[in-house]
Amino acid sequence: MSVEKIYNEHLLLQQIAERDENAFKMLFDLYKDRLFLYINGIIKSKEVSEEIVMDVFLKIWLGKEIVNQIENFDAFLFRVAYNKSIDFLRSAARDPKLRDLVWHEMQVAGGMNADHQVITREYEKKLREAIGQLSPQRRLVYQMSREKGFSHLDIARQLQLSKHTVSNHIVESQRFIRSYLTRHLDIAVMVFFLLLSGNQ
């Protein structure tokens, strides 16, 4: 980033802090297209992405008292955009109507069907890696439950464990696997399986 660009941004931010609407519009025009492309790459919905762009800039306008204290505005802006995109996807996962809408938008976008096999392979690879990092007993309990379909009581009897211990192993395994996948998978892959599981 050039010194001139940084100076110009800081000047705009200072003017926005002083409630200069023209400066705000200039900043919006400077970033809106790049921000839209970034958000749409996550959301895959034109309408929702446009709304999130507006939300991001609304946050900046409402927080104008602190904007001129931001050192790296570019990084700040895209971090806010990322967080708002993820918040939207989490909301979509909890709301059946919203989830169906996002799922449809993703399919219309074309990327999800075209990349289905690649995404599935990547997800399964990372899932196997996560399971492989469980302790031997926890891995066995998890596989008996999730892959072989045994009930908690059946697992407890076969492994001579208490039912509570079996339940604890499964809960802790799921927590570790979710954490591992979140750290190691691309966000688009996580979103794909989040929405896929909701539509089954």
C-alpha positions as CSV (number, residue, x, y, z in Angstrom):
1,M,0.0,0.0,0.0
2,S,1.5,3.4,-1.0
3,V,2.2,6.1,1.5
4,E,-0.1,8.4,-0.6
5,K,-3.0,5.9,-0.4
6,I,-2.6,5.5,3.4
7,Y,-2.5,9.3,3.8
8,N,-5.6,9.7,1.7
9,E,-7.5,7.1,3.7
10,H,-6.5,8.6,7.0
11,L,-7.6,12.0,5.7
12,L,-11.0,10.5,4.7
13,L,-11.4,8.8,8.1
14,Q,-10.6,12.0,9.9
15,Q,-13.2,13.8,7.9
16,I,-15.8,11.0,8.6
17,A,-15.0,11.4,12.3
18,E,-16.0,15.0,11.8
19,R,-19.3,13.9,10.2
20,D,-18.4,14.7,6.6
21,E,-20.9,12.8,4.5
22,N,-19.0,13.5,1.3
23,A,-15.9,11.9,2.7
24,F,-18.0,8.9,3.8
25,K,-19.4,8.6,0.2
26,M,-15.9,8.7,-1.2
27,L,-14.7,5.9,1.1
28,F,-17.8,3.9,0.2
29,D,-17.1,4.3,-3.5
30,L,-13.5,3.4,-3.0
31,Y,-14.2,0.1,-1.4
32,K,-17.7,-1.1,-2.2
33,D,-16.9,-3.2,-5.3
34,R,-13.9,-5.0,-3.7
35,L,-15.9,-5.6,-0.6
36,F,-18.9,-7.0,-2.5
37,L,-16.7,-9.4,-4.4
38,Y,-15.1,-10.6,-1.2
39,I,-18.4,-11.1,0.7
40,N,-20.1,-12.7,-2.3
41,G,-17.2,-15.2,-2.5
42,I,-18.3,-16.4,1.0
43,I,-22.1,-15.9,0.8
44,K,-22.7,-16.7,-2.9
45,S,-25.8,-14.4,-2.8
46,K,-25.8,-11.1,-4.6
47,E,-28.7,-9.6,-2.6
48,V,-27.3,-10.7,0.8
49,S,-23.8,-9.6,-0.1
50,E,-25.1,-6.1,-1.1
51,E,-26.9,-5.9,2.3
52,I,-23.7,-6.9,4.2
53,V,-21.7,-4.3,2.4
54,M,-24.2,-1.7,3.6
55,D,-24.1,-3.1,7.1
56,V,-20.3,-2.9,7.1
57,F,-20.3,0.8,6.1
58,L,-23.2,1.5,8.5
59,K,-20.9,0.2,11.3
60,I,-18.2,2.6,10.2
61,W,-20.5,5.6,10.1
62,L,-22.0,4.8,13.5
63,G,-18.6,4.3,14.9
64,K,-17.1,7.4,13.3
65,E,-15.8,8.6,16.7
66,I,-13.1,5.9,16.6
67,V,-12.5,5.4,12.8
68,N,-9.6,7.9,12.6
69,Q,-7.8,5.7,15.2
70,I,-7.7,2.7,12.9
71,E,-4.2,2.2,11.6
72,N,-4.8,-0.4,8.9
73,F,-8.2,0.4,7.5
74,D,-8.0,-2.1,4.7
75,A,-7.5,-5.0,7.2
76,F,-10.1,-3.6,9.5
77,L,-12.8,-3.3,6.8
78,F,-12.3,-6.8,5.5
79,R,-12.2,-8.3,9.0
80,V,-15.6,-6.7,9.8
81,A,-16.9,-8.0,6.4
82,Y,-15.7,-11.5,7.2
83,N,-17.3,-11.5,10.7
84,K,-20.6,-10.2,9.4
85,S,-20.6,-12.9,6.6
86,I,-20.0,-15.6,9.1
87,D,-22.6,-14.2,11.5
88,F,-25.1,-14.3,8.6
89,L,-24.2,-18.0,7.7
90,R,-24.6,-19.0,11.3
91,S,-28.1,-17.3,11.4
92,A,-28.9,-19.1,8.1
93,A,-28.0,-22.5,9.6
94,R,-30.5,-21.9,12.5
95,D,-33.4,-20.6,10.3
96,P,-34.9,-23.2,7.9
97,K,-36.3,-20.6,5.4
98,L,-33.1,-18.6,5.4
99,R,-31.0,-21.7,5.1
100,D,-33.0,-22.9,2.1
101,L,-32.6,-19.5,0.4
102,V,-28.8,-19.5,0.9
103,W,-28.6,-23.1,-0.3
104,H,-30.5,-22.2,-3.5
105,E,-28.4,-19.1,-4.1
106,M,-25.2,-21.2,-3.7
107,Q,-26.5,-23.7,-6.2
108,V,-27.5,-21.0,-8.7
109,A,-24.0,-19.5,-8.3
110,G,-22.8,-22.8,-9.9
111,G,-19.8,-23.4,-7.7
112,M,-21.2,-25.8,-5.3
113,N,-22.4,-28.4,-7.8
114,A,-19.3,-28.1,-9.9
115,D,-17.0,-28.5,-6.9
116,H,-19.1,-31.1,-5.0
117,Q,-16.7,-34.0,-5.4
118,V,-13.6,-32.0,-4.7
119,I,-15.2,-30.4,-1.6
120,T,-16.4,-33.8,-0.3
121,R,-13.0,-35.3,-0.7
122,E,-11.4,-32.4,1.1
123,Y,-13.9,-32.6,3.9
124,E,-13.6,-36.4,4.4
125,K,-9.8,-36.1,4.4
126,K,-9.8,-33.5,7.2
127,L,-12.4,-35.4,9.1
128,R,-10.3,-38.6,9.0
129,E,-7.3,-36.5,10.1
130,A,-9.3,-35.2,13.1
131,I,-10.6,-38.7,14.1
132,G,-7.0,-40.0,13.8
133,Q,-5.8,-37.5,16.4
134,L,-8.3,-38.7,19.1
135,S,-7.0,-41.0,21.8
136,P,-7.3,-44.7,20.9
137,Q,-10.3,-45.3,23.3
138,R,-12.1,-42.1,22.3
139,R,-11.5,-42.9,18.6
140,L,-13.0,-46.4,19.1
141,V,-16.0,-45.1,20.9
142,Y,-16.6,-42.4,18.3
143,Q,-16.3,-44.8,15.4
144,M,-18.6,-47.4,17.0
145,S,-21.2,-44.6,17.5
146,R,-20.9,-42.6,14.3
147,E,-19.7,-45.2,11.8
148,K,-21.3,-48.4,13.1
149,G,-24.4,-47.0,14.6
150,F,-24.1,-48.6,18.1
151,S,-26.1,-47.1,20.9
152,H,-24.3,-45.6,23.9
153,L,-25.5,-48.5,26.0
154,D,-24.2,-51.1,23.5
155,I,-20.8,-49.4,23.4
156,A,-20.7,-49.3,27.2
157,R,-21.4,-53.0,27.4
158,Q,-19.0,-54.1,24.8
159,L,-16.1,-51.9,26.1
160,Q,-17.0,-52.4,29.8
161,L,-17.4,-48.6,30.3
162,S,-20.1,-46.7,32.0
163,K,-22.8,-45.1,29.8
164,H,-21.7,-41.7,31.2
165,T,-18.1,-42.3,30.1
166,V,-19.3,-43.2,26.6
167,S,-21.4,-40.1,26.3
168,N,-18.5,-38.0,27.5
169,H,-16.1,-39.5,25.0
170,I,-18.6,-38.8,22.1
171,V,-19.3,-35.2,23.2
172,E,-15.5,-34.4,23.6
173,S,-14.7,-36.1,20.3
174,Q,-17.4,-34.0,18.5
175,R,-16.0,-30.8,20.1
176,F,-12.4,-31.6,19.1
177,I,-13.5,-32.6,15.5
178,R,-15.5,-29.4,15.0
179,S,-12.6,-27.3,16.3
180,Y,-10.1,-29.2,14.0
181,L,-12.3,-28.7,11.0
182,T,-12.8,-25.0,11.7
183,R,-9.1,-24.5,11.9
184,H,-8.1,-26.6,8.9
185,L,-10.9,-26.3,6.3
186,D,-11.6,-23.5,3.9
187,I,-14.7,-21.5,5.0
188,A,-16.6,-22.4,1.8
189,V,-16.2,-26.2,2.5
190,M,-17.5,-25.7,6.1
191,V,-20.4,-23.7,4.8
192,F,-21.2,-26.3,2.2
193,F,-21.5,-29.1,4.8
194,L,-23.3,-26.8,7.3
195,L,-26.0,-26.1,4.7
196,L,-26.0,-29.6,3.2
197,S,-26.6,-31.2,6.7
198,G,-29.5,-28.8,7.2
199,N,-31.1,-29.7,3.9
200,Q,-31.1,-33.5,4.4
